[in-house]
């Protein structure tokens, strides 16, 4: 019986000491941090820059990704189309075929980014850090939309740090 009383007292002492320790360490003591430099207010909505490389000769099902890119919120995404320079004269025809509402440029200044397969979507930061290149394949519309929103949420803290 004596051992039970001693065991109970040890348990009570441990519980009380843990409560005292918890109260002591979680007391309202705030650490004031003084930053050595002034912080600029970060851009509230940094953008992920998307470049879609395509041609009017691509299959219609593959160009279905353009429908997704047309409706992305401009506060989060900047979308530009890149077509071969020889197709720049046919912009109206390209818009009627694809339904693209974003700006379309020639591929001359994008030579380093041109993927081996078109259509393809490249995601870049403001400083041209390449995040991904996704090929446009039939039936990719649903996947692309989910991927872009999910990726934007994950890369958002990084985009805030880029000036």
One Martini backbone bead per residue (centre of mass of N, CA, C, O) as a GRO file, in nm:
protein
  163
    1UNK     BB    1   0.057   0.064  -0.019
    2UNK     BB    2   0.301   0.253   0.000
    3UNK     BB    3   0.372   0.240  -0.308
    4UNK     BB    4   0.111   0.379  -0.417
    5UNK     BB    5   0.150   0.650  -0.274
    6UNK     BB    6   0.424   0.718  -0.398
    7UNK     BB    7   0.334   0.698  -0.696
    8UNK     BB    8   0.113   0.918  -0.679
    9UNK     BB    9   0.303   1.148  -0.589
   10UNK     BB   10   0.484   1.143  -0.841
   11UNK     BB   11   0.262   1.205  -1.045
   12UNK     BB   12   0.171   1.474  -0.922
   13UNK     BB   13   0.449   1.614  -0.940
   14UNK     BB   14   0.479   1.592  -1.249
   15UNK     BB   15   0.223   1.746  -1.329
   16UNK     BB   16   0.285   2.010  -1.176
   17UNK     BB   17   0.561   2.065  -1.308
   18UNK     BB   18   0.455   2.081  -1.601
   19UNK     BB   19   0.260   2.316  -1.551
   20UNK     BB   20   0.471   2.517  -1.452
   21UNK     BB   21   0.648   2.507  -1.702
   22UNK     BB   22   0.435   2.590  -1.906
   23UNK     BB   23   0.365   2.863  -1.775
   24UNK     BB   24   0.653   2.980  -1.776
   25UNK     BB   25   0.705   2.951  -2.103
   26UNK     BB   26   0.398   3.079  -2.194
   27UNK     BB   27   0.420   3.340  -2.127
   28UNK     BB   28   0.379   3.687  -2.208
   29UNK     BB   29   0.656   3.675  -2.386
   30UNK     BB   30   0.792   3.904  -2.602
   31UNK     BB   31   0.976   3.933  -2.893
   32UNK     BB   32   1.161   4.189  -3.009
   33UNK     BB   33   1.211   4.288  -3.344
   34UNK     BB   34   1.493   4.428  -3.510
   35UNK     BB   35   1.540   4.557  -3.810
   36UNK     BB   36   1.813   4.661  -4.004
   37UNK     BB   37   1.603   4.696  -4.233
   38UNK     BB   38   1.391   4.809  -4.458
   39UNK     BB   39   1.079   4.717  -4.562
   40UNK     BB   40   0.909   4.629  -4.829
   41UNK     BB   41   0.622   4.607  -4.974
   42UNK     BB   42   0.490   4.352  -5.106
   43UNK     BB   43   0.358   4.213  -5.355
   44UNK     BB   44   0.034   4.099  -5.347
   45UNK     BB   45   0.051   3.982  -5.671
   46UNK     BB   46   0.231   3.772  -5.796
   47UNK     BB   47   0.358   3.648  -6.102
   48UNK     BB   48   0.305   3.399  -6.338
   49UNK     BB   49   0.483   3.316  -6.625
   50UNK     BB   50   0.334   3.230  -6.939
   51UNK     BB   51   0.440   3.017  -7.213
   52UNK     BB   52   0.303   2.945  -7.532
   53UNK     BB   53   0.394   2.693  -7.752
   54UNK     BB   54   0.296   2.725  -8.099
   55UNK     BB   55   0.089   2.615  -8.379
   56UNK     BB   56  -0.131   2.589  -8.643
   57UNK     BB   57  -0.035   2.272  -8.685
   58UNK     BB   58  -0.154   2.178  -8.447
   59UNK     BB   59  -0.355   2.002  -8.275
   60UNK     BB   60  -0.662   2.069  -8.150
   61UNK     BB   61  -0.648   1.907  -7.884
   62UNK     BB   62  -0.377   2.035  -7.791
   63UNK     BB   63  -0.503   2.340  -7.799
   64UNK     BB   64  -0.693   2.325  -7.538
   65UNK     BB   65  -0.506   2.486  -7.337
   66UNK     BB   66  -0.596   2.774  -7.423
   67UNK     BB   67  -0.861   2.787  -7.266
   68UNK     BB   68  -0.724   2.799  -6.988
   69UNK     BB   69  -0.537   3.051  -7.040
   70UNK     BB   70  -0.772   3.260  -7.096
   71UNK     BB   71  -0.900   3.227  -6.773
   72UNK     BB   72  -0.684   3.342  -6.619
   73UNK     BB   73  -0.583   3.535  -6.370
   74UNK     BB   74  -0.414   3.842  -6.401
   75UNK     BB   75  -0.312   3.858  -6.094
   76UNK     BB   76  -0.134   3.569  -6.136
   77UNK     BB   77  -0.119   3.576  -6.461
   78UNK     BB   78   0.098   3.560  -6.749
   79UNK     BB   79   0.016   3.549  -7.099
   80UNK     BB   80   0.205   3.407  -7.378
   81UNK     BB   81   0.253   3.376  -7.714
   82UNK     BB   82   0.445   3.137  -7.926
   83UNK     BB   83   0.554   3.165  -8.258
   84UNK     BB   84   0.657   3.132  -8.547
   85UNK     BB   85   0.776   3.377  -8.747
   86UNK     BB   86   0.627   3.273  -9.015
   87UNK     BB   87   0.327   3.318  -8.855
   88UNK     BB   88   0.280   3.630  -8.797
   89UNK     BB   89   0.088   3.695  -9.048
   90UNK     BB   90  -0.138   3.475  -8.909
   91UNK     BB   91  -0.288   3.576  -8.646
   92UNK     BB   92  -0.589   3.566  -8.715
   93UNK     BB   93  -0.594   3.266  -8.780
   94UNK     BB   94  -0.488   3.168  -8.509
   95UNK     BB   95  -0.719   3.287  -8.338
   96UNK     BB   96  -0.947   3.128  -8.482
   97UNK     BB   97  -0.835   2.842  -8.419
   98UNK     BB   98  -0.764   2.879  -8.093
   99UNK     BB   99  -0.877   3.142  -7.918
  100UNK     BB  100  -0.671   3.350  -7.855
  101UNK     BB  101  -0.633   3.641  -7.616
  102UNK     BB  102  -0.346   3.670  -7.610
  103UNK     BB  103  -0.041   3.747  -7.669
  104UNK     BB  104   0.161   3.736  -7.975
  105UNK     BB  105   0.478   3.599  -8.062
  106UNK     BB  106   0.780   3.550  -8.162
  107UNK     BB  107   1.070   3.318  -8.139
  108UNK     BB  108   1.337   3.481  -8.140
  109UNK     BB  109   1.360   3.561  -7.812
  110UNK     BB  110   1.298   3.225  -7.739
  111UNK     BB  111   1.524   3.012  -7.812
  112UNK     BB  112   1.600   2.891  -7.520
  113UNK     BB  113   1.284   2.784  -7.461
  114UNK     BB  114   1.231   2.597  -7.682
  115UNK     BB  115   1.071   2.323  -7.725
  116UNK     BB  116   1.052   2.008  -7.878
  117UNK     BB  117   0.744   2.041  -7.802
  118UNK     BB  118   0.432   2.108  -7.964
  119UNK     BB  119   0.262   2.211  -7.740
  120UNK     BB  120   0.370   2.442  -7.471
  121UNK     BB  121   0.427   2.514  -7.119
  122UNK     BB  122   0.587   2.789  -6.959
  123UNK     BB  123   0.724   2.857  -6.632
  124UNK     BB  124   0.793   3.184  -6.493
  125UNK     BB  125   0.956   3.431  -6.367
  126UNK     BB  126   1.044   3.757  -6.365
  127UNK     BB  127   1.363   3.645  -6.398
  128UNK     BB  128   1.350   3.372  -6.574
  129UNK     BB  129   1.274   3.132  -6.402
  130UNK     BB  130   1.251   2.799  -6.451
  131UNK     BB  131   0.994   2.569  -6.359
  132UNK     BB  132   0.833   2.471  -6.632
  133UNK     BB  133   0.738   2.207  -6.881
  134UNK     BB  134   0.438   2.152  -7.066
  135UNK     BB  135   0.274   1.949  -7.256
  136UNK     BB  136   0.038   1.942  -7.514
  137UNK     BB  137  -0.241   1.734  -7.467
  138UNK     BB  138  -0.490   1.544  -7.490
  139UNK     BB  139  -0.687   1.615  -7.204
  140UNK     BB  140  -0.529   1.860  -7.025
  141UNK     BB  141  -0.713   2.081  -6.908
  142UNK     BB  142  -0.770   1.987  -6.615
  143UNK     BB  143  -0.478   1.949  -6.525
  144UNK     BB  144  -0.367   2.233  -6.581
  145UNK     BB  145  -0.545   2.391  -6.390
  146UNK     BB  146  -0.466   2.243  -6.127
  147UNK     BB  147  -0.162   2.284  -6.151
  148UNK     BB  148  -0.146   2.596  -6.156
  149UNK     BB  149  -0.284   2.653  -5.883
  150UNK     BB  150  -0.099   2.474  -5.710
  151UNK     BB  151   0.172   2.599  -5.793
  152UNK     BB  152   0.114   2.889  -5.706
  153UNK     BB  153   0.080   2.827  -5.404
  154UNK     BB  154   0.377   2.709  -5.371
  155UNK     BB  155   0.536   2.969  -5.515
  156UNK     BB  156   0.449   3.236  -5.374
  157UNK     BB  157   0.680   3.291  -5.165
  158UNK     BB  158   0.897   3.315  -5.386
  159UNK     BB  159   0.769   3.551  -5.551
  160UNK     BB  160   0.798   3.763  -5.316
  161UNK     BB  161   1.128   3.770  -5.330
  162UNK     BB  162   1.109   3.886  -5.608
  163UNK     BB  163   1.232   4.190  -5.782
   0.00000   0.00000   0.00000
